[in-house]
């Protein structure tokens, strides 16, 4: 059982790394154009927060090194994304991003770590951190619902990138199995939700894959990426 859980953990880490790297094309476009255009920084700021909290969870929970390592990698990737955003964003968006960074990626994690370290001990500290991580992940896994609504409304998968949906499905499934094998409900609940949402997106893709791209909604693909990038930090994650 231990060997099997380790195997699923390693596979999950590989898939999670691919998810973290999935927005790379978006940032190549930003660098190439020298502008963030209409992209929002919030998804990447939130993913950085998510990765930071799961890294902390992986550090304080015995035997959860796979959780810590993949999210530690996620922190590095998201820092690169956010840095590029700060370089290429217009002044107003840059100021907004700095505020979000201060509140969500510095203030909130610092407060969470400080409170759990000073006020809680042992398993209670692990459980409290797990609750925070799982709650945040459930919210972030729910973000693709907006992209799914757009697909149904426009009858086009232009607004929902296939690879991200596919990796969401795989990521949620593998980490749900890992959570089952290690009896870690904090990993299981959000990743189970991610698995179901990923499956729903693949069903939608199968239904609308041959539809013609909508001409009525500009920047639709970009919108799809922005919504789905909120979940690019796996809850294994």
Backbone torsions as a table, in degrees:
resi	resn	phi	psi	omega
1	UNK	NA	-40.9	-179.9
2	UNK	-65.2	-42.2	179.0
3	UNK	-65.2	-39.6	179.6
4	UNK	-65.2	-42.6	178.7
5	UNK	-64.9	-37.0	177.4
6	UNK	-64.8	-40.6	179.0
7	UNK	-61.7	-47.7	179.0
8	UNK	-65.0	-34.0	178.0
9	UNK	-64.7	-41.8	179.1
10	UNK	-66.0	-45.0	177.8
11	UNK	-60.9	-42.8	178.4
12	UNK	-61.2	-37.9	178.8
13	UNK	-63.8	-41.4	179.2
14	UNK	-61.6	-46.3	179.5
15	UNK	-64.9	-39.4	179.4
16	UNK	-63.6	-39.0	177.1
17	UNK	-61.4	-42.7	178.0
18	UNK	-62.5	-36.7	177.4
19	UNK	-66.5	-42.4	178.6
20	UNK	-61.7	-34.5	-177.5
21	UNK	-85.4	-9.2	-174.5
22	UNK	-59.4	-31.5	177.4
23	UNK	-79.0	5.1	-176.1
24	UNK	-56.7	-37.3	178.8
25	UNK	-62.9	-37.2	177.5
26	UNK	-61.6	-43.5	-177.0
27	UNK	-77.5	-25.7	171.5
28	UNK	-64.1	-40.1	176.8
29	UNK	-63.5	-41.8	179.3
30	UNK	-61.9	-46.4	-179.8
31	UNK	-65.4	-42.9	-178.1
32	UNK	-62.5	-40.7	-178.7
33	UNK	-87.4	-12.3	-179.2
34	UNK	67.9	24.9	-177.9
35	UNK	-158.1	147.6	175.5
36	UNK	-83.5	-3.3	178.6
37	UNK	50.7	-124.1	-178.2
38	UNK	-100.6	10.1	179.3
39	UNK	-67.3	149.6	177.7
40	UNK	-103.9	147.7	179.4
41	UNK	-87.5	-17.2	-174.4
42	UNK	-54.8	-43.8	179.8
43	UNK	-57.2	-38.6	-177.2
44	UNK	-77.5	-34.5	175.4
45	UNK	-64.9	-42.7	179.3
46	UNK	-67.5	-38.8	178.4
47	UNK	-65.9	-36.5	176.2
48	UNK	-63.1	-43.8	176.9
49	UNK	-60.8	-45.7	-179.6
50	UNK	-59.5	-46.6	-179.9
51	UNK	-64.1	-38.2	-179.2
52	UNK	-64.5	-44.7	-178.9
53	UNK	-67.8	-39.0	178.6
54	UNK	-69.8	-30.9	175.4
55	UNK	-64.5	-43.6	177.6
56	UNK	-61.6	-43.1	178.1
57	UNK	-60.5	-44.2	179.8
58	UNK	-65.3	-28.2	179.8
59	UNK	-76.4	-41.7	-174.4
60	UNK	-84.9	-17.4	179.2
61	UNK	-94.3	124.5	179.2
62	UNK	-59.6	134.8	176.6
63	UNK	78.6	8.1	-177.9
64	UNK	-104.6	34.7	-176.4
65	UNK	-64.1	-29.7	179.0
66	UNK	-65.2	-35.5	177.3
67	UNK	-65.2	-43.8	-177.7
68	UNK	-68.1	-41.8	-174.7
69	UNK	-67.3	-46.6	-176.9
70	UNK	-67.7	-36.8	179.2
71	UNK	-77.8	-25.8	171.6
72	UNK	-63.6	-40.7	174.0
73	UNK	-62.4	-40.9	178.9
74	UNK	-60.7	-37.5	177.6
75	UNK	-59.7	-46.3	-179.5
76	UNK	-61.8	-44.6	-179.3
77	UNK	-63.6	-45.6	-177.6
78	UNK	-68.0	-31.7	175.8
79	UNK	-63.2	-39.9	176.4
80	UNK	-62.7	-46.6	179.9
81	UNK	-59.1	-48.4	-177.0
82	UNK	-66.6	-37.5	178.2
83	UNK	-62.2	-44.3	177.1
84	UNK	-62.0	-37.1	178.3
85	UNK	-62.8	-43.3	-179.2
86	UNK	-66.9	-29.9	-179.7
87	UNK	-74.1	-42.6	-170.3
88	UNK	-102.9	-6.3	-178.6
89	UNK	-77.2	150.5	173.4
90	UNK	-65.7	165.1	-171.5
91	UNK	-55.1	-44.9	-177.6
92	UNK	-63.5	-46.0	179.1
93	UNK	-67.0	-34.7	178.5
94	UNK	-63.7	-42.9	178.9
95	UNK	-64.5	-41.4	178.5
96	UNK	-62.1	-40.9	-178.7
97	UNK	-66.5	-40.4	177.6
98	UNK	-61.5	-40.1	179.0
99	UNK	-64.6	-46.0	178.8
100	UNK	-61.6	-40.9	178.5
101	UNK	-61.3	-44.8	-179.5
102	UNK	-62.9	-42.3	-177.0
103	UNK	-76.8	-50.3	-170.8
104	UNK	-89.9	-35.0	-173.6
105	UNK	-103.5	-9.8	175.7
106	UNK	-118.3	-57.8	-175.7
107	UNK	-63.3	-52.7	-176.1
108	UNK	-64.6	-50.2	178.9
109	UNK	-61.8	-39.5	179.9
110	UNK	-62.0	-43.3	179.3
111	UNK	-65.8	-42.4	-179.2
112	UNK	-63.0	-45.1	-179.5
113	UNK	-67.4	-41.6	-178.8
114	UNK	-63.1	-47.2	-178.3
115	UNK	-64.3	-46.7	-177.4
116	UNK	-68.7	-30.1	179.6
117	UNK	-76.2	-37.7	-174.7
118	UNK	-89.4	-36.2	-172.3
119	UNK	-99.0	-19.2	-174.1
120	UNK	-124.7	155.9	-179.3
121	UNK	-135.8	154.3	170.4
122	UNK	55.5	-133.0	-175.5
123	UNK	-65.8	-30.8	179.2
124	UNK	-64.0	-39.7	178.0
125	UNK	-64.5	-43.3	179.4
126	UNK	-63.2	-44.5	-178.7
127	UNK	-64.3	-42.5	-179.5
128	UNK	-63.6	-42.4	177.7
129	UNK	-65.8	-40.9	178.1
130	UNK	-61.5	-40.6	177.7
131	UNK	-61.1	-44.3	178.8
132	UNK	-61.4	-46.6	-178.6
133	UNK	-64.2	-45.3	-178.7
134	UNK	-64.9	-41.8	179.0
135	UNK	-61.3	-45.8	178.5
136	UNK	-63.1	-40.2	-178.4
137	UNK	-68.0	-36.6	178.2
138	UNK	-62.6	-42.6	177.4
139	UNK	-61.9	-43.7	-177.1
140	UNK	-72.4	-35.1	175.8
141	UNK	-67.5	-23.4	178.9
142	UNK	-78.9	-12.8	-175.9
143	UNK	-61.5	-31.9	179.4
144	UNK	-65.9	-10.9	178.6
145	UNK	-57.9	-34.4	178.8
146	UNK	-65.8	-41.6	178.6
147	UNK	-66.7	-37.3	178.9
148	UNK	-65.1	-39.0	177.0
149	UNK	-62.2	-40.0	179.0
150	UNK	-63.5	-39.8	179.0
151	UNK	-61.6	-46.1	-179.1
152	UNK	-65.2	-40.8	-177.9
153	UNK	-66.6	-43.8	-176.4
154	UNK	-92.0	-11.3	-177.2
155	UNK	56.9	39.2	-179.1
156	UNK	-145.5	135.8	177.2
157	UNK	-85.0	7.1	176.0
158	UNK	-55.5	-27.6	-173.7
159	UNK	-94.5	5.9	-177.6
160	UNK	-142.7	91.8	-177.6
161	UNK	-54.6	130.2	-174.7
162	UNK	-63.8	-46.6	-174.6
163	UNK	-61.0	-39.4	179.6
164	UNK	-66.6	-40.0	177.0
165	UNK	-64.0	-40.8	-178.8
166	UNK	-65.5	-44.7	179.4
167	UNK	-69.1	-32.0	175.3
168	UNK	-61.2	-45.2	179.3
169	UNK	-61.6	-50.7	-179.9
170	UNK	-63.5	-44.9	-177.6
171	UNK	-60.2	-48.8	180.0
172	UNK	-62.3	-41.2	-178.5
173	UNK	-66.0	-47.8	-177.3
174	UNK	-65.0	-45.0	-178.0
175	UNK	-73.4	-23.6	173.0
176	UNK	-67.7	-42.6	176.3
177	UNK	-63.6	-42.1	177.9
178	UNK	-61.0	-43.3	179.8
179	UNK	-63.4	-38.3	177.9
180	UNK	-64.5	-43.5	-178.6
181	UNK	-68.4	-30.4	-178.8
182	UNK	-102.3	5.0	-177.8
183	UNK	49.7	46.3	177.9
184	UNK	-108.2	96.8	-176.1
185	UNK	-70.4	-25.8	179.3
186	UNK	-66.4	-29.4	173.7
187	UNK	-84.3	-37.1	-173.1
188	UNK	-67.7	-44.2	-175.3
189	UNK	-63.8	-54.6	-179.3
190	UNK	-67.1	-35.1	179.9
191	UNK	-73.9	-30.4	173.0
192	UNK	-63.1	-40.9	176.6
193	UNK	-64.2	-40.0	178.5
194	UNK	-64.7	-38.1	178.1
195	UNK	-62.4	-45.3	-179.7
196	UNK	-66.2	-41.2	178.0
197	UNK	-66.3	-38.8	177.3
198	UNK	-63.5	-41.9	177.9
199	UNK	-62.7	-41.5	179.1
200	UNK	-63.2	-38.5	179.0
201	UNK	-67.1	-38.2	178.3
202	UNK	-67.0	-35.5	176.0
203	UNK	-64.7	-44.2	177.6
204	UNK	-61.6	-39.7	179.9
205	UNK	-62.8	-41.5	179.4
206	UNK	-63.9	-34.9	-178.3
207	UNK	-73.1	-42.7	-171.3
208	UNK	-108.5	10.0	-173.6
209	UNK	-64.0	-26.7	-179.1
210	UNK	-95.4	4.8	-179.5
211	UNK	-73.4	149.7	178.0
212	UNK	-75.9	141.2	178.6
213	UNK	-57.9	139.3	179.7
214	UNK	-71.5	140.2	176.3
215	UNK	-101.0	0.9	-173.3
216	UNK	-93.7	-18.0	-177.9
217	UNK	-119.6	109.2	-179.1
218	UNK	-76.7	152.0	178.3
219	UNK	58.9	31.1	-177.4
220	UNK	-64.8	-44.2	179.9
221	UNK	-60.8	-41.1	178.5
222	UNK	-60.2	-41.0	179.5
223	UNK	-62.4	-42.0	178.7
224	UNK	-60.4	-43.7	178.6
225	UNK	-61.7	-43.1	-175.8
226	UNK	-63.8	-43.3	178.9
227	UNK	-64.8	-43.9	-173.3
228	UNK	-79.0	-22.4	179.7
229	UNK	-64.9	-16.2	177.8
230	UNK	-63.2	-23.4	-177.5
231	UNK	-103.9	11.5	-174.1
232	UNK	-71.1	-7.8	171.4
233	UNK	-99.1	110.2	-174.3
234	UNK	-66.5	151.2	-179.3
235	UNK	-82.2	12.2	172.9
236	UNK	-78.6	-102.7	107.1
237	UNK	1.4	NA	NA
